C-alpha cells in the first residue's frame, strides 16, 4: 500500500476545462513533488515544495498551477491544457534534506482531448 | 532534464537468471537511488547508495557505485517473473531527484 495517495486515477478533460489533481501523504515528509511522465520515458520534475513553499519550478507553463495548502496536501490545478500535456502525473514526497528515498503515489493518467 | 543514461534499454532473461542494469550520470551527487515501475504506474523505491559508499545489498538486489566513473549498476539475482518492470536509476543532488532513461526488464517464466 502506498502512503502517498493521488486522485483521481484517471482524468479526461477538454482543452477549455479546469481541473485539479490531488495528492495526500501521511509520511510526515516536508518536501513534495510533481513529476510528469510520458509513455516509455523517465519522469520529469515539474515542481518542488519544501516546507510548504515552492522551491523549484522547472520552467513549467503557467497552465499548470501548483498549490500546497498544508504539509500533507499538494494540488496541481490545470487550465487550458493541450493534447501534448496528456501524460502520467506523479506526486512524491520525501524529507527535505534529500538524504532518503522518495515515496511516489500511483499517479493520475491524464488525457486531454 | 534527464540526468543520465541506462543500458541496456531493454533486457529479456529467463526466470532464475541474474539481471544487470547499468546507469551513467553527469553531475556530482549526494546519493543514487534505484526505482521500479510496473505498467506505467507509481515508482517504488528499491535501494539508495550514498556517494561515499561503493556497494550495497538488499535481499536479491546488489548496487554498486563508482563516483570516479559516474556510474552505477543494479544486479537482481535469481530473477522471478514478478521482477518484470521498468527500472530507473535516479541521482539526488540537493532538493532534486533526476531520473535516467530506464531499463525495461522482462523475466520469462
Interface residues (C-beta under 8 A of the other chain):
Chain A: X2 X4 X6 X31 X33 X37 X39 X41 X42 X43 X44 X45 X48 X50 X55 X56 X88 X90 X92 X94 X96 X98 X99 X100 X101 X102 X103 X104 X105 X106 X107 X109
Chain B: X1 X2 X30 X31 X33 X35 X40 X41 X42 X43 X44 X45 X48 X88 X90 X92 X93 X94 X95 X96 X97 X98 X99 X100 X101 X102
